[in-house]
Amino acid sequence: MPIASATLTIGDGGLGVSRQLSRPPAIVGCAQSGTVATVVLCSTVEDAISTFGYGKLTALAAEYFLRAGGPILCVRATSTSAGSCSAVSAGGSNTSTAVLSVTVSSAADDFRVVYRVSRAAANLAALTAAVRISLDNGETFSEEFAVPANGEITIPNTGITTDFADGTFVVGDTFSFTSTAPIWDASALGTALDALEVTTIDHEFVHVAEQVTGANVGTVDTSISGLESSNIYRWFLASSRNQNSGESVSTWQGVLLGSSPGFSGFTSRHGAVTAGYATRLDALWGANLIRSVAWAIGPRLALIRSVGVNGLADHPGRVLSGPLGGIDDGDLIHDLRILTGLDTGRFLGAQSLPGRGGFYATAITRAAAGSDFTSIMNVRVVKEAARLSVSILQDYLNSSVRTVTGGKIDPRDADAIDGRVTAALSQDLVSTGLCSAVVAQVDRNNNVLSSSQLNFKVRVQPLGYATLIDIDLSLSAQVA
């Protein structure tokens, strides 16, 4: 008889993924490495980094892993415009004579870099100089980097290398520059989206990591809308550009609301484009970077599919579910409660609520006024209803039905099919809280005998949303 014992194995590598997403999102963006236009299912941020290195693709993936969970589909797009860096500016009160320059400027992301001298030196040969480096304009700093005799410092994972020319280093002096992330062109974006069109890995929506314009957003819309003829139903999330340096809010807003590169000529019932940026503690870089509000709204949309009260039918700005993650008070740069023209112009965004902390998502899409698809909730529900309808109704392929005069379906069979299909759709849509009601009805007038075709109508009654609340308050001599 063996000696009694118990065994236990401690697993490593599960931290950071608190939940599993059903029908996960797909992210398209630029990265340092990995095969372009190839779909990779990543279970952790470590998977994404090991495959793609650093860049907006992995930075956005890190946000999803942190805020919503995994897995996530990632597709690298070809960087047709390489990352770059500006010239270096010495601090206005500097007394150091050492001069900093950027020698390798293939930046992986958008940074506001600051070098601050933390240890003095008479020259490079003294080997006593050191700096701390910030990626967020001095809000957070790294540990010390010793300045070597040749003056060269590579900022880890960023694609940026700098060089100090010989001179003195004075503690507290600063050197600063900015970097611009790489980006695709419309052709490269289309090629990456092509890979998602043919993948066998199902996903609910596509989030483009970099900003789109009115001139190239149609590439995304064409990819998503073209899938419907193959009974594949997805939607997209994209973001517009930030304010340029020195550009006023009104000028920036006017560009977005105008024609190309603005979005006035672009309508779509297949997704949303955000306007607005916020300073956020980045999940990949650990610095306070300026990111599109789409980077907060996308993970919220992915999360509520799994944990929302009404799943994907939840409003992403439902107040009882809490504010958007990662945007603290004072960090939202563009508040759509104030910039109402952007909401009127059909941009998704984030807004404050008077007297309440945090910020909350709006829900508008690029659908034209009067469309049934002007809210992201309706887009998601209809796409889900379409997917389920095809799946359920495919059960009747090659089935026989009785016919009556004129080759029409026998009402007895039509009633039975209506009942079964409606019950199945109700189980998946109404019982799960995605809509208020659903009904399916087969066409009784089609000559099924000659056409061999059953025609169906499916009607979905959506949920209502309390986006406006009116309060009548007054003093009263008696409150009963």
C-alpha positions as CSV (number, residue, x, y, z in Angstrom):
1,M,0.0,0.0,0.0
2,P,1.5,3.4,-1.0
3,I,2.3,6.0,1.6
4,A,-0.5,8.7,1.7
5,S,0.4,12.0,0.1
6,A,-1.0,15.1,-1.5
7,T,0.5,17.1,-4.3
8,L,0.0,20.7,-5.4
9,T,1.4,22.6,-8.4
10,I,1.6,26.4,-8.2
11,G,0.9,27.9,-11.7
12,D,2.8,31.0,-12.9
13,G,1.6,33.4,-15.5
14,G,-2.1,33.9,-14.8
15,L,-2.0,37.3,-13.2
16,G,-3.6,40.2,-15.1
17,V,-6.3,38.2,-16.8
18,S,-9.3,38.1,-14.5
19,R,-11.9,37.0,-17.0
20,Q,-12.4,35.3,-20.3
21,L,-14.1,37.3,-23.0
22,S,-16.6,35.6,-25.3
23,R,-16.3,36.6,-28.9
24,P,-13.3,38.8,-28.2
25,P,-12.4,42.1,-29.9
26,A,-9.8,42.3,-32.6
27,I,-7.1,45.1,-32.6
28,V,-5.3,46.3,-35.7
29,G,-2.3,48.6,-35.3
30,C,1.4,49.1,-35.8
31,A,4.1,47.3,-33.9
32,Q,7.9,46.7,-33.8
33,S,7.9,43.1,-34.9
34,G,5.8,40.1,-35.9
35,T,4.3,39.1,-39.3
36,V,2.1,41.8,-40.8
37,A,-1.5,40.9,-41.8
38,T,-1.5,37.8,-39.7
39,V,-4.2,37.2,-37.0
40,V,-2.7,36.1,-33.7
41,L,-4.9,35.2,-30.7
42,C,-3.2,36.5,-27.6
43,S,-4.2,35.3,-24.1
44,T,-2.0,37.7,-22.1
45,V,-0.1,40.9,-22.7
46,E,3.1,38.9,-22.5
47,D,1.8,36.9,-25.6
48,A,1.3,40.2,-27.4
49,I,4.7,41.6,-26.5
50,S,6.6,38.4,-27.4
51,T,4.9,38.3,-30.8
52,F,4.8,42.0,-31.7
53,G,7.2,43.9,-29.5
54,Y,6.1,47.3,-28.5
55,G,3.9,49.9,-30.2
56,K,0.3,51.0,-30.3
57,L,-1.0,47.5,-31.2
58,T,0.4,46.1,-27.9
59,A,-0.3,49.2,-25.9
60,L,-4.0,49.0,-26.8
61,A,-4.0,45.3,-26.2
62,A,-2.6,45.9,-22.7
63,E,-5.5,48.2,-22.0
64,Y,-8.0,45.5,-23.0
65,F,-6.2,42.9,-20.9
66,L,-6.2,45.2,-17.9
67,R,-9.7,46.6,-18.2
68,A,-11.7,43.7,-19.8
69,G,-9.7,40.5,-19.9
70,G,-8.7,38.3,-22.8
71,P,-8.2,36.7,-25.2
72,I,-7.7,39.3,-27.9
73,L,-7.1,39.0,-31.6
74,C,-4.1,41.1,-32.7
75,V,-3.1,42.0,-36.3
76,R,0.0,44.0,-37.2
77,A,-0.4,46.6,-40.0
78,T,2.5,47.7,-42.1
79,S,4.0,51.0,-40.9
80,T,4.1,53.0,-44.0
81,S,5.1,56.2,-42.1
82,A,7.9,55.4,-39.6
83,G,8.0,56.6,-36.0
84,S,10.0,59.8,-35.6
85,C,11.3,62.3,-33.1
86,S,11.5,66.1,-32.9
87,A,14.7,68.0,-32.3
88,V,15.9,68.2,-28.7
89,S,15.2,71.4,-26.7
90,A,17.4,72.2,-23.7
91,G,15.7,73.6,-20.6
92,G,15.5,77.3,-20.5
93,S,17.5,77.5,-17.2
94,N,20.1,74.9,-18.1
95,T,23.7,75.6,-17.3
96,S,25.0,72.2,-18.6
97,T,27.2,72.4,-21.6
98,A,26.5,68.8,-22.7
99,V,24.2,68.7,-25.8
100,L,21.7,66.0,-26.3
101,S,20.6,64.7,-29.8
102,V,18.4,61.9,-31.0
103,T,20.4,59.4,-33.2
104,V,17.8,56.7,-33.7
105,S,14.3,58.0,-34.0
106,S,12.2,55.0,-35.0
107,A,9.8,55.7,-32.1
108,A,7.3,53.0,-31.2
109,D,4.7,55.4,-29.7
110,D,3.8,59.0,-29.0
111,F,6.0,60.2,-26.1
112,R,6.8,63.5,-24.5
113,V,10.4,62.7,-23.5
114,V,12.3,64.6,-20.8
115,Y,15.8,63.8,-19.6
116,R,16.6,65.3,-16.2
117,V,20.2,65.3,-14.9
118,S,20.3,63.4,-11.6
119,R,24.1,63.3,-11.1
120,A,26.6,65.9,-12.1
121,A,29.8,65.4,-14.1
122,A,32.6,67.6,-15.4
123,N,32.5,65.7,-18.7
124,L,31.7,62.3,-20.2
125,A,35.0,60.8,-19.3
126,A,34.3,61.4,-15.6
127,L,31.7,58.6,-15.8
128,T,29.7,60.2,-13.0
129,A,26.8,61.7,-15.0
130,A,23.3,60.2,-14.8
131,V,19.9,61.1,-15.9
132,R,16.3,60.0,-15.2
133,I,14.0,59.7,-18.2
134,S,10.3,60.6,-18.5
135,L,8.0,59.6,-21.3
136,D,5.2,61.8,-20.2
137,N,6.6,65.3,-20.0
138,G,8.0,64.9,-16.5
139,E,5.0,63.5,-14.7
140,T,6.8,60.2,-14.0
141,F,10.5,59.4,-14.2
142,S,12.5,56.2,-14.5
143,E,15.3,55.0,-12.4
144,E,18.7,56.5,-13.1
145,F,20.5,55.8,-16.4
146,A,24.3,56.2,-16.1
147,V,25.7,58.2,-19.0
148,P,28.5,56.1,-20.6
149,A,31.7,57.5,-21.9
150,N,30.3,57.6,-25.5
151,G,27.2,59.5,-24.3
152,E,24.8,57.0,-25.9
153,I,21.6,56.0,-24.2
154,T,18.9,53.7,-25.6
155,I,15.5,54.1,-24.0
156,P,14.3,50.5,-23.6
157,N,11.7,49.2,-26.0
158,T,10.9,52.6,-27.4
159,G,13.0,52.5,-30.6
160,I,14.7,55.7,-29.5
161,T,18.5,56.1,-29.0
162,T,20.1,59.4,-27.9
163,D,23.6,60.7,-27.7
164,F,25.2,63.3,-25.4
165,A,28.0,65.4,-26.9
166,D,30.8,66.0,-24.4
167,G,30.3,68.7,-21.8
168,T,29.3,69.4,-18.3
169,F,26.2,68.0,-16.5
170,V,24.4,70.0,-13.9
171,V,21.8,68.4,-11.6
172,G,18.3,69.4,-12.4
173,D,18.9,70.5,-16.0
174,T,16.5,69.1,-18.6
175,F,16.4,68.1,-22.2
176,S,13.2,67.4,-24.0
177,F,11.7,66.2,-27.3
178,T,8.6,64.5,-28.6
179,S,8.1,61.4,-30.6
180,T,5.4,60.4,-33.1
181,A,4.3,56.8,-33.5
182,P,4.3,55.0,-36.8
183,I,1.1,54.6,-38.8
184,W,-0.2,52.7,-41.8
185,D,-1.7,54.1,-45.0
186,A,-5.1,53.0,-46.3
187,S,-3.7,50.2,-48.4
188,A,-1.7,48.7,-45.4
189,L,-4.7,49.1,-43.2
190,G,-6.9,47.3,-45.8
191,T,-4.4,44.4,-46.0
192,A,-4.5,44.0,-42.2
193,L,-8.3,44.0,-42.3
194,D,-8.3,41.5,-45.1
195,A,-6.6,39.0,-42.7
196,L,-9.5,39.5,-40.2
197,E,-12.1,39.0,-42.9
198,V,-10.9,35.4,-43.6
199,T,-9.9,34.3,-40.1
200,T,-11.8,31.4,-38.6
201,I,-11.4,32.9,-35.1
202,D,-14.7,34.6,-34.4
203,H,-14.7,38.1,-32.9
204,E,-17.4,40.7,-32.2
205,F,-15.7,44.0,-33.3
206,V,-12.5,45.5,-34.7
207,H,-10.7,48.4,-32.9
208,V,-8.1,50.3,-34.9
209,A,-5.3,51.5,-32.6
210,E,-4.2,54.5,-34.6
211,Q,-6.3,57.5,-35.6
212,V,-8.3,57.5,-38.8
213,T,-9.4,60.4,-41.0
214,G,-12.4,61.0,-43.2
215,A,-10.3,60.0,-46.1
216,N,-9.4,56.5,-44.9
217,V,-12.1,55.5,-42.5
218,G,-14.0,54.1,-45.4
219,T,-11.4,51.4,-45.6
220,V,-12.6,50.1,-42.3
221,D,-16.3,50.5,-43.1
222,T,-15.9,48.7,-46.4
223,S,-14.2,45.7,-44.7
224,I,-16.9,45.4,-42.1
225,S,-19.9,46.0,-44.3
226,G,-18.6,43.6,-47.0
227,L,-18.7,40.7,-44.6
228,E,-22.5,40.8,-44.3
229,S,-23.0,39.1,-47.7
230,S,-21.2,36.1,-46.2
231,N,-23.4,36.2,-43.1
232,I,-20.5,37.5,-40.9
233,Y,-21.6,40.4,-38.6
234,R,-19.1,42.7,-36.9
235,W,-18.8,46.4,-36.1
236,F,-15.8,48.7,-35.7
237,L,-14.4,51.3,-33.3
238,A,-11.9,54.0,-34.5
239,S,-10.7,57.3,-33.2
240,S,-10.1,60.7,-34.8
241,R,-6.9,62.7,-34.3
242,N,-5.9,64.8,-31.3
243,Q,-5.4,68.6,-31.3
244,N,-2.1,69.6,-32.9
245,S,0.4,71.6,-30.9
246,G,-0.7,75.2,-30.9
247,E,-4.1,74.4,-32.4
248,S,-7.2,75.8,-30.6
249,V,-10.0,73.5,-29.5
250,S,-12.4,75.3,-31.9
251,T,-10.1,74.9,-34.8
252,W,-9.6,71.2,-34.1
253,Q,-13.3,70.7,-33.7
254,G,-13.9,72.5,-36.9
255,V,-11.5,70.2,-38.8
256,L,-13.2,67.0,-37.5
257,L,-16.7,68.4,-38.3
258,G,-15.6,69.5,-41.8
259,S,-15.1,67.5,-45.0
260,S,-12.0,65.3,-45.6
261,P,-9.8,65.0,-43.6
262,G,-12.9,65.6,-41.4
263,F,-15.9,63.3,-41.2
264,S,-18.9,65.3,-42.4
265,G,-19.2,63.2,-45.5
266,F,-18.9,59.8,-43.7
267,T,-21.9,57.9,-42.4
268,S,-22.0,54.2,-41.4
269,R,-24.4,51.9,-39.6
270,H,-21.5,49.6,-38.8
271,G,-19.5,51.4,-36.1
272,A,-18.3,54.5,-34.3
273,V,-15.6,57.1,-34.5
274,T,-14.5,58.8,-31.2
275,A,-13.4,62.4,-30.7
276,G,-11.5,63.4,-27.7
277,Y,-8.3,62.6,-25.7
278,A,-7.4,62.1,-22.1
279,T,-4.2,61.7,-20.1
280,R,-4.1,58.1,-18.9
281,L,-1.7,55.9,-17.0
282,D,-0.8,53.6,-19.8
283,A,-1.1,49.9,-19.1
284,L,2.0,49.0,-21.3
285,W,4.4,51.9,-20.6
286,G,3.5,52.8,-17.0
287,A,3.6,56.5,-18.0
288,N,0.8,59.1,-18.2
289,L,0.3,59.2,-22.0
290,I,-2.2,61.1,-24.0
291,R,-4.6,58.6,-25.5
292,S,-7.9,58.6,-27.5
293,V,-11.0,58.1,-25.3
294,A,-11.6,55.1,-27.5
295,W,-8.8,53.4,-25.5
296,A,-11.2,53.6,-22.4
297,I,-14.5,53.0,-24.2
298,G,-13.4,50.0,-26.2
299,P,-12.5,47.9,-23.2
300,R,-15.7,49.0,-21.4
301,L,-17.7,47.7,-24.4
302,A,-15.8,44.4,-24.4
303,L,-16.3,44.0,-20.6
304,I,-20.0,44.7,-20.5
305,R,-20.7,41.9,-23.0
306,S,-19.6,39.5,-20.3
307,V,-20.6,41.3,-17.0
308,G,-23.1,44.0,-18.0
309,V,-26.6,43.9,-16.6
310,N,-27.9,43.6,-20.1
311,G,-24.7,42.4,-21.7
312,L,-23.8,44.0,-25.0
313,A,-27.1,45.9,-24.8
314,D,-25.8,48.0,-21.9
315,H,-25.1,51.6,-22.5
316,P,-21.3,52.0,-22.2
317,G,-22.0,55.1,-20.1
318,R,-24.4,53.5,-17.6
319,V,-23.7,55.5,-14.5
320,L,-24.5,52.6,-12.1
321,S,-21.7,50.6,-13.7
322,G,-19.2,53.3,-12.7
323,P,-17.0,55.8,-14.7
324,L,-14.6,54.9,-17.5
325,G,-11.5,53.2,-16.2
326,G,-8.2,55.0,-16.3
327,I,-9.5,58.6,-16.7
328,D,-9.2,60.4,-13.4
329,D,-10.7,63.8,-12.6
330,G,-8.9,66.5,-14.5
331,D,-7.4,64.1,-17.0
332,L,-10.1,64.4,-19.7
333,I,-8.9,66.9,-22.3
334,H,-12.1,67.0,-24.4
335,D,-15.4,66.8,-22.5
336,L,-18.4,66.2,-24.8
337,R,-20.7,67.7,-22.2
338,I,-19.0,71.0,-23.2
339,L,-18.1,70.3,-26.8
340,T,-21.6,69.4,-27.8
341,G,-20.9,70.1,-31.4
342,L,-18.9,66.8,-31.5
343,D,-21.9,64.9,-30.2
344,T,-24.2,66.5,-32.8
345,G,-21.5,65.7,-35.4
346,R,-22.0,62.0,-34.5
347,F,-18.7,61.4,-32.6
348,L,-18.6,59.0,-29.7
349,G,-16.8,60.4,-26.7
350,A,-16.5,60.9,-22.9
351,Q,-18.4,63.4,-20.8
352,S,-18.5,64.7,-17.3
353,L,-21.6,64.8,-15.1
354,P,-22.1,67.8,-12.9
355,G,-21.4,67.0,-9.2
356,R,-20.2,63.5,-10.0
357,G,-16.6,62.3,-10.3
358,G,-15.2,60.4,-13.2
359,F,-16.2,60.4,-16.8
360,Y,-18.8,58.5,-18.8
361,A,-19.1,57.3,-22.4
362,T,-21.6,58.6,-24.8
363,A,-23.1,56.1,-27.3
364,I,-23.6,57.7,-30.7
365,T,-22.4,56.0,-33.9
366,R,-21.7,57.3,-37.4
367,A,-25.2,56.3,-38.6
368,A,-27.1,59.1,-40.2
369,A,-29.8,60.9,-38.3
370,G,-33.1,58.9,-38.3
371,S,-31.3,55.6,-38.7
372,D,-32.2,52.7,-36.3
373,F,-28.4,52.4,-35.7
374,T,-27.5,55.7,-34.1
375,S,-26.6,54.1,-30.8
376,I,-23.8,51.6,-30.3
377,M,-26.1,49.4,-28.3
378,N,-28.5,49.0,-31.2
379,V,-25.6,48.3,-33.6
380,R,-24.3,45.5,-31.3
381,V,-27.8,44.0,-30.7
382,V,-28.7,43.9,-34.3
383,K,-25.4,42.4,-35.3
384,E,-25.9,39.7,-32.6
385,A,-29.5,39.2,-33.7
386,A,-28.3,38.8,-37.3
387,R,-25.7,36.2,-36.3
388,L,-28.2,34.2,-34.2
389,S,-30.9,34.4,-36.9
390,V,-28.7,33.0,-39.5
391,S,-27.5,30.2,-37.2
392,I,-31.1,29.3,-36.1
393,L,-32.7,29.5,-39.6
394,Q,-29.9,27.4,-41.2
395,D,-31.5,24.5,-39.3
396,Y,-34.2,24.6,-42.0
397,L,-31.9,24.3,-45.0
398,N,-33.0,21.3,-47.1
399,S,-36.0,20.7,-44.9
400,S,-39.3,19.9,-46.6
401,V,-42.6,21.8,-46.0
402,R,-46.1,21.1,-47.0
403,T,-47.6,23.4,-49.7
404,V,-51.1,24.6,-50.6
405,T,-52.6,26.1,-53.7
406,G,-50.1,28.4,-55.5
407,G,-47.1,26.5,-54.1
408,K,-47.3,28.5,-50.9
409,I,-46.2,27.1,-47.6
410,D,-49.0,25.3,-45.7
411,P,-50.1,27.6,-42.8
412,R,-49.7,24.8,-40.3
413,D,-46.0,24.4,-41.2
414,A,-45.6,28.2,-41.3
415,D,-47.1,28.6,-37.8
416,A,-44.9,25.8,-36.4
417,I,-41.7,27.3,-37.9
418,D,-42.7,30.8,-36.6
419,G,-43.1,29.4,-33.1
420,R,-39.9,27.4,-33.0
421,V,-37.7,30.2,-34.5
422,T,-39.3,32.9,-32.3
423,A,-38.8,30.8,-29.2
424,A,-35.2,30.1,-30.1
425,L,-34.4,33.8,-30.7
426,S,-36.3,34.8,-27.6
427,Q,-34.1,32.4,-25.6
428,D,-30.9,34.0,-26.9
429,L,-32.0,37.7,-27.1
430,V,-34.9,38.4,-24.7
431,S,-34.1,36.0,-21.9
432,T,-30.5,37.3,-21.8
433,G,-31.7,40.9,-21.6
434,L,-30.5,42.1,-25.0
435,C,-33.9,43.3,-26.2
436,S,-37.5,43.7,-25.2
437,A,-39.1,41.3,-27.7
438,V,-38.4,39.5,-30.9
439,V,-40.6,37.8,-33.4
440,A,-39.8,35.8,-36.5
441,Q,-42.4,35.1,-39.3
442,V,-42.1,33.1,-42.5
443,D,-43.6,34.6,-45.7
444,R,-46.9,32.9,-46.4
445,N,-47.2,34.4,-49.9
446,N,-43.9,33.1,-51.5
447,N,-44.2,30.2,-53.9
448,V,-41.9,27.9,-52.1
449,L,-42.7,25.0,-54.5
450,S,-41.2,26.8,-57.5
451,S,-38.6,28.9,-55.8
452,S,-37.4,26.4,-53.1
453,Q,-37.0,29.4,-50.9
454,L,-38.3,30.3,-47.4
455,N,-38.4,34.0,-46.7
456,F,-38.4,35.2,-43.1
457,K,-38.9,38.5,-41.4
458,V,-37.2,39.0,-38.0
459,R,-38.2,42.0,-35.9
460,V,-36.3,43.0,-32.7
461,Q,-37.8,45.4,-30.2
462,P,-34.8,47.2,-28.5
463,L,-34.4,48.3,-24.9
464,G,-35.2,51.8,-24.0
465,Y,-32.5,54.0,-22.4
466,A,-32.8,56.9,-19.9
467,T,-30.3,59.2,-21.5
468,L,-32.3,62.2,-20.3
469,I,-33.8,62.7,-16.8
470,D,-36.2,65.5,-16.0
471,I,-36.8,66.4,-12.4
472,D,-39.7,68.5,-11.0
473,L,-38.7,69.8,-7.6
474,S,-40.3,72.4,-5.4
475,L,-41.0,73.3,-1.7
476,S,-44.2,71.9,-0.2
477,A,-46.0,72.7,3.0
478,Q,-46.7,69.0,3.4
479,V,-45.0,66.0,1.9
480,A,-47.2,62.9,2.1
